[in-house]
């Protein structure tokens, strides 16, 4: 198991050498929950628990604006769909909301065959279908692109298809759903219809997961490391530790092969190479 030599850039409350994302002093930084890259438009979005919870930057890391003050209770998950809409899961207000990139609210999802409870993450299939990690209800909810309920699976437990905390999601080119089952110390993989495929373990407690090509990156927030798994679920690389990360959470990647890691306790986003030493 090899350790990656990092080229790290930080987005934090105070300026530091090598800082990548340039944040104005007027923006009070809170715990960083998620970072997402709109790769078709070159925009970087960061979700944090400060007074301006959604901030965005151009591809060079220059601050371009922010919005969302007073709109969220516990902003948690962040996604950008193919049309450029910004989706935010609020596990305090029990909502999933879709916004224009400028911050105008388009729609709010509160129910899917029953009320949502503490939703943590959302992903989109190739046909536009949505899958929501409805964490408080220990289920994955499958919706149409128009938000119509299609199906669900899961319950509280430790068996296949059961969840302790369905915390983070990913989806691959075959529309298989990966669920970071936090507190069960595993990632479970499902077919698009919810049929259990397999589970991967050995990396500790998954806080955030990210697919890059056919490898899965797992952020372990308790031991402050990021693990890289190959397409069979085998750990091929370990990144960081307490001297590098402070509760790594949700992640994303750029077109030029860089990994962004949002840190809850570090209140920053770090940038490092995905490939090579």
DAHU-V389713 format. One record per pair of residues at least 24 apart in sequence whose ideal C-beta (glycine too) atoms are under 10 Angstrom apart, sorted by sequence separation. I is the first residue (numbers start at 1). J is the second residue. D is the distance in Angstrom with one decimal. If there is no record, write none. Layout:
I;J;D  I;J;D
//
This chain:
11;35;8.5  20;44;9.2  27;51;7.8  28;52;7.5  49;73;9.7  54;78;7.7  71;95;9.8  94;118;6.3  95;119;7.3  96;120;9.9  98;122;9.6  113;137;9.6  138;162;7.3  139;163;7.6  153;177;9.5  181;205;9.2  182;206;5.8  203;227;4.2  221;245;8.3  224;248;6.4  246;270;9.7  21;46;7.2  26;51;9.4  27;52;5.4  47;72;8.8  49;74;7.3  50;75;9.7  53;78;9.8  72;97;8.4  91;116;9.2  93;118;9.5  94;119;6.9  96;121;9.4  112;137;9.3  114;139;9.2  116;141;7.6  138;163;4.8  141;166;9.9  154;179;8.3  158;183;9.5  159;184;9.6  163;188;7.8  180;205;8.8  181;206;6.9  182;207;6.2  202;227;8.4  203;228;9.5  220;245;9.0  221;246;9.1  222;247;8.1  223;248;9.8  226;251;7.4  245;270;7.2  26;52;8.5  29;55;9.0  49;75;6.3  71;97;7.9  90;116;9.7  91;117;8.4  92;118;7.7  93;119;9.5  96;122;5.8  113;139;9.1  137;163;9.5  138;164;8.1  140;166;6.2  158;184;5.8  162;188;8.8  180;206;3.6  182;208;9.5  203;229;7.2  219;245;8.0  221;247;4.4  244;270;7.7  48;75;7.6  49;76;9.2  89;116;8.9  91;118;4.0  112;139;9.1  114;141;9.2  138;165;8.2  139;166;7.2  154;181;9.5  157;184;8.7  158;185;9.9  161;188;7.2  179;206;8.8  180;207;6.9  189;216;9.4  202;229;8.6  220;247;9.5  221;248;5.9  24;52;9.8  27;55;6.3  47;75;5.3  71;99;9.0  90;118;9.0  91;119;6.0  113;141;7.2  135;163;7.8  138;166;6.6  158;186;9.2  160;188;7.2  178;206;9.4  180;208;6.7  219;247;8.7  220;248;7.3  221;249;6.2  244;272;8.9  23;52;9.9  47;76;7.8  68;97;9.6  89;118;8.8  90;119;7.6  91;120;5.6  112;141;4.4  113;142;9.9  134;163;9.7  135;164;9.7  136;165;9.4  137;166;8.9  140;169;7.9  161;190;7.5  180;209;4.5  187;216;6.9  200;229;6.3  219;248;3.9  47;77;7.8  48;78;9.9  56;86;8.7  89;119;4.6  90;120;9.9  91;121;9.5  111;141;9.7  112;142;8.5  113;143;9.6  133;163;8.5  135;165;5.8  136;166;9.5  160;190;9.6  179;209;8.2  180;210;9.8  203;233;9.3  218;248;9.5  219;249;6.1  240;270;8.7  24;55;9.4  47;78;4.2  68;99;8.1  88;119;10.0  89;120;5.8  112;143;6.0  135;166;5.2  178;209;5.8  187;218;6.7  202;233;8.0  217;248;9.8  219;250;7.4  228;259;9.6  23;55;6.9  46;78;8.0  47;79;10.0  54;86;7.0  67;99;8.0  71;103;8.5  89;121;6.0  98;130;9.9  109;141;9.2  133;165;8.8  134;166;7.2  135;167;6.4  178;210;9.5  200;232;8.6  201;233;8.1  202;234;8.4  203;235;6.1  219;251;5.9  240;272;8.5  11;44;9.1  45;78;6.2  67;100;9.7  89;122;5.9  133;166;4.3  135;168;9.8  161;194;7.7  178;211;7.0  200;233;3.5  202;235;6.1  218;251;9.3  226;259;7.8  239;272;7.1  21;55;8.4  23;57;8.5  45;79;9.3  54;88;7.0  67;101;9.4  69;103;9.6  71;105;7.8  87;121;9.7  88;122;9.0  96;130;8.3  109;143;7.7  132;166;9.2  133;167;6.6  154;188;9.1  161;195;8.5  162;196;9.5  198;232;9.6  199;233;8.3  200;234;8.6  217;251;6.1  239;273;10.0  11;46;6.8  21;56;9.8  22;57;7.6  45;80;6.6  53;88;8.2  67;102;7.2  68;103;6.4  87;122;5.6  112;147;8.1  114;149;9.1  133;168;7.0  142;177;8.8  161;196;4.7  176;211;9.9  185;220;9.3  198;233;7.4  200;235;9.2  203;238;8.6  217;252;10.0  226;261;6.4  239;274;9.8  21;57;5.3  22;58;10.0  27;63;7.6  65;101;9.3  67;103;3.1  87;123;9.6  96;132;6.0  111;147;9.5  112;148;9.0  113;149;4.8  133;169;5.2  154;190;9.2  160;196;4.5  180;216;9.6  217;253;8.5  11;48;9.4  13;50;9.2  20;57;8.9  21;58;10.0  26;63;10.0  43;80;7.9  53;90;9.6  64;101;9.8  65;102;8.0  66;103;8.3  67;104;8.8  68;105;9.8  87;124;8.5  96;133;9.9  112;149;4.9  113;150;9.3  132;169;8.2  140;177;6.6  153;190;7.2  159;196;9.2  160;197;9.3  185;222;9.8  22;60;8.9  23;61;9.5  65;103;8.3  96;134;9.2  109;147;5.9  111;149;8.2  112;150;9.0  113;151;8.6  114;152;8.8  131;169;6.3  160;198;8.8  161;199;9.6  167;205;9.1  168;206;6.4  170;208;9.3  173;211;8.9  178;216;6.7  180;218;7.1  182;220;9.9  21;60;9.6  22;61;5.8  24;63;5.8  27;66;6.3  41;80;8.7  47;86;9.2  107;146;9.8  108;147;9.9  112;151;9.9  113;152;6.1  140;179;6.6  160;199;6.9  167;206;7.0  168;207;6.8  169;208;9.8  170;209;5.0  172;211;5.8  180;219;8.6  182;221;8.5  212;251;9.1  224;263;8.6  20;60;9.0  21;61;4.6  22;62;5.8  23;63;5.7  26;66;9.5  40;80;9.0  94;134;9.2  107;147;7.1  112;152;7.3  131;171;7.0  153;193;8.6  154;194;8.1  165;205;9.3  167;207;6.5  168;208;5.0  169;209;7.4  170;210;6.4  171;211;7.6  173;213;9.8  178;218;9.8  182;222;9.7  207;247;7.4  208;248;6.7  210;250;7.9  212;252;9.3  213;253;9.5  237;277;9.9  20;61;4.7  21;62;8.4  22;63;5.5  33;74;8.6  34;75;8.2  36;77;9.4  39;80;8.6  43;84;8.4  45;86;6.5  47;88;6.5  81;122;9.3  151;192;9.6  153;194;3.7  164;205;9.6  165;206;9.5  167;208;8.0  168;209;4.9  170;211;4.7  173;214;8.5  207;248;6.7  208;249;5.0  209;250;8.6  210;251;4.3  212;253;5.2  224;265;8.6  19;61;8.2  21;63;7.4  24;66;9.1  33;75;6.1  34;76;7.3  36;78;4.9  38;80;4.6  40;82;7.9  47;89;9.4  76;118;8.4  77;119;7.4  79;121;7.7  81;123;9.8  82;124;7.3  91;133;9.5  94;136;7.4  129;171;9.6  151;193;7.1  152;194;7.5  153;195;8.4  154;196;9.9  165;207;9.7  167;209;8.8  168;210;8.7  170;212;9.9  172;214;7.8  187;229;8.1  207;249;5.3  208;250;4.2  209;251;8.0  210;252;6.5  211;253;9.1  217;259;6.9  219;261;6.5  221;263;8.8  224;266;9.0  23;66;9.1  31;74;10.0  33;76;5.4  34;77;6.0  35;78;7.4  36;79;6.2  37;80;7.6  38;81;9.4  40;83;9.9  41;84;6.3  43;86;9.7  45;88;9.6  49;92;9.8  76;119;7.8  77;120;5.5  78;121;8.9  79;122;5.4  81;124;5.5  87;130;8.6  89;132;7.5  91;134;9.8  94;137;9.9  150;193;9.4  151;194;6.1  153;196;8.5  207;250;7.8  208;251;5.3  210;253;6.8  219;262;8.7  221;264;6.9  11;55;8.9  31;75;9.8  33;77;7.4  34;78;3.8  36;80;5.1  38;82;9.8  40;84;7.6  74;118;8.3  76;120;5.4  77;121;4.0  78;122;9.1  79;123;6.9  80;124;9.6  82;126;9.6  89;133;7.9  91;135;6.5  131;175;9.2  133;177;9.4  150;194;9.9  172;216;9.0  189;233;8.6  207;251;9.6  208;252;9.5  213;257;9.8  217;261;8.8  219;263;9.1  221;265;8.4  226;270;9.8  30;75;9.2  33;78;7.2  34;79;8.4  54;99;7.9  56;101;7.5  76;121;7.5  77;122;6.1  79;124;7.2  83;128;9.4  87;132;9.7  89;134;9.6  91;136;7.4  96;141;9.4  120;165;7.8  121;166;8.1  123;168;9.5  124;169;10.0  126;171;8.5  212;257;8.4  11;57;8.4  38;84;6.2  56;102;9.7  74;120;9.9  77;123;9.5  82;128;7.9  89;135;9.0  120;166;6.9  121;167;7.1  123;169;4.5  125;171;6.2  126;172;10.0  129;175;8.0  131;177;5.5  133;179;6.8  170;216;7.0  187;233;7.8  226;272;8.7  228;274;8.6  38;85;9.9  54;101;9.7  56;103;9.6  81;128;8.1  96;143;9.4  118;165;9.3  119;166;9.3  120;167;5.3  121;168;5.2  122;169;6.9  123;170;6.4  124;171;7.1  126;173;7.8  133;180;8.4  135;182;8.8  170;217;9.3  186;233;9.8  212;259;7.5  228;275;9.9  38;86;8.7  118;166;9.9  120;168;6.9  121;169;4.4  123;171;4.4  126;174;8.9  127;175;7.9  131;179;9.1  133;181;9.8  140;188;9.5  170;218;10.0  54;103;7.0  81;130;8.9  98;147;9.2  120;169;8.2  121;170;8.9  123;172;10.0  125;174;9.9  126;175;5.7  133;182;10.0  210;259;7.7  11;61;7.9  36;86;8.2  125;175;4.6  140;190;7.3  142;192;7.9  168;218;8.9  210;260;9.3  36;87;9.2  79;130;9.4  96;147;9.3  124;175;9.6  125;176;9.8  142;193;8.2  168;219;8.2  210;261;9.1  9;61;7.8  11;63;9.8  123;175;9.5  125;177;8.6  142;194;7.0  208;261;8.0  34;88;8.6  123;177;7.0  140;194;6.8  167;221;9.7  208;262;7.7  33;88;9.5  34;89;9.1  77;132;9.1  123;178;8.7  139;194;9.6  33;89;9.5  45;101;8.5  77;133;7.7  123;179;9.9  208;264;10.0  76;133;9.6  207;264;8.3  217;274;8.1  33;91;9.8  43;101;7.3  77;135;9.8  121;179;8.9  76;135;8.9  121;180;8.2  131;190;9.0  172;231;9.4  215;274;8.7  41;101;8.3  120;180;9.1  215;275;9.7  131;192;8.6  213;274;8.8  120;182;8.8  212;274;5.7  213;275;9.2  38;101;7.9  129;192;7.8  131;194;9.3  212;275;8.8  81;145;9.3  210;274;9.6  127;192;9.2  126;192;9.4  125;192;6.5  180;250;9.7  91;167;9.8  89;169;10.0  168;249;8.5  167;249;9.5  168;250;6.6  167;250;9.6  168;251;9.3  33;120;9.8  34;121;8.7  121;208;8.8  121;209;9.1  123;211;9.9  77;167;9.2  79;169;9.0  76;167;9.1  77;168;7.9  76;168;9.8  77;169;8.2  121;250;7.7  120;250;9.6  77;208;9.6  34;168;9.6  79;250;9.6  77;249;9.8  78;250;6.9  80;252;9.0  35;208;9.8  76;249;9.0  77;250;6.9  79;252;9.5  34;208;8.0  76;250;8.5  78;252;8.8  33;208;9.4  78;262;8.7  59;254;8.0  59;255;8.8  59;256;9.2  47;249;9.8  47;250;8.1  45;252;8.9  44;252;8.5  61;269;9.9  44;254;8.2  61;271;8.8  42;254;9.0  57;269;9.7  39;252;8.8  42;255;8.1  32;246;9.6  35;249;8.9  36;250;7.9  38;252;9.7  39;253;8.3  46;260;8.7  48;262;7.9  31;246;9.9  32;247;9.1  34;249;6.7  35;250;6.7  36;251;9.2  37;252;4.9  39;254;6.9  40;255;9.0  47;262;7.6  49;264;8.7  31;247;8.2  32;248;9.5  33;249;5.8  34;250;3.8  35;251;6.9  36;252;5.0  37;253;6.9  39;255;5.1  44;260;7.4  46;262;6.9  48;264;9.1  32;249;6.9  33;250;6.4  34;251;8.4  35;252;5.4  37;254;5.4  39;256;9.8  50;267;8.6  31;249;8.5  32;250;8.7  34;252;8.1  35;253;10.0  37;255;8.0  49;267;9.0  48;267;7.2  48;268;9.3  37;258;9.1  48;269;9.0  3;225;9.6  4;226;8.8  46;268;9.5  37;260;6.9  46;269;5.9  4;228;8.5  35;259;9.8  36;260;8.4  35;260;4.5  44;269;8.3  1;227;9.3  2;228;9.9  34;260;9.7  35;261;7.5  36;262;9.2  1;228;9.9  35;262;4.4  44;271;9.8  34;262;5.3  35;263;9.7  32;261;9.0  33;262;6.2  32;262;4.1  33;263;9.6  34;264;9.9  31;262;9.0  32;263;5.4  33;264;6.6  8;240;9.3  31;263;8.2  32;264;6.2  4;237;6.2  6;239;7.3  31;264;4.5  32;265;8.9  35;268;10.0  1;235;6.6  2;236;8.4  3;237;7.8  4;238;8.0  5;239;9.8  6;240;7.3  30;264;9.4  31;265;6.9  32;266;7.0  35;269;4.9  1;236;7.9  2;237;5.9  3;238;6.0  4;239;4.8  31;266;8.7  32;267;5.7  34;269;9.4  35;270;9.4  1;237;7.0  2;238;7.6  3;239;7.1  4;240;8.0  8;244;7.3  31;267;5.8  32;268;6.1  35;271;9.4  1;238;5.4  2;239;9.6  3;240;8.1  8;245;9.8  30;267;6.6  31;268;9.9  32;269;6.0  3;241;8.3  6;244;6.5  20;258;9.4  29;267;5.1  32;270;9.6  6;245;9.9  21;260;9.2  29;268;7.7  4;244;9.6  20;260;9.1  3;244;9.7  23;268;9.8  21;268;8.7  20;268;9.9  21;269;6.3  9;258;9.1  11;260;9.0  19;268;9.2  20;269;7.9  20;270;8.6  21;271;8.4  7;258;8.7  9;260;9.4  11;262;9.0  12;263;9.1  20;271;5.3  11;263;9.5  16;268;9.1  6;259;9.8  8;261;9.4  10;263;9.1  18;271;9.3  12;266;7.3  13;267;6.2  14;268;10.0  4;259;9.6  11;266;9.7  12;267;6.1  13;268;8.1  10;266;8.0  11;267;8.8  12;268;4.0  10;267;9.7  11;268;5.1  12;269;8.5  10;268;4.7  11;269;4.3  12;270;9.4  9;268;9.4  10;269;7.4  11;270;8.0  8;268;9.7  9;269;8.4  10;270;5.9  11;271;8.6  9;270;6.8  10;271;8.2  8;270;5.1  9;271;4.4  7;270;9.8  8;271;6.7  9;272;8.4  6;270;7.8  7;271;7.5  8;272;5.8  6;271;9.0  7;272;6.0  6;272;4.7  7;273;6.0  5;272;9.1  6;273;7.9  4;272;7.0  5;273;8.9  4;273;7.5  4;274;9.2  4;275;9.6  5;276;9.3  4;276;8.6  5;277;5.9  4;277;6.8  3;277;9.4  2;277;7.7
//
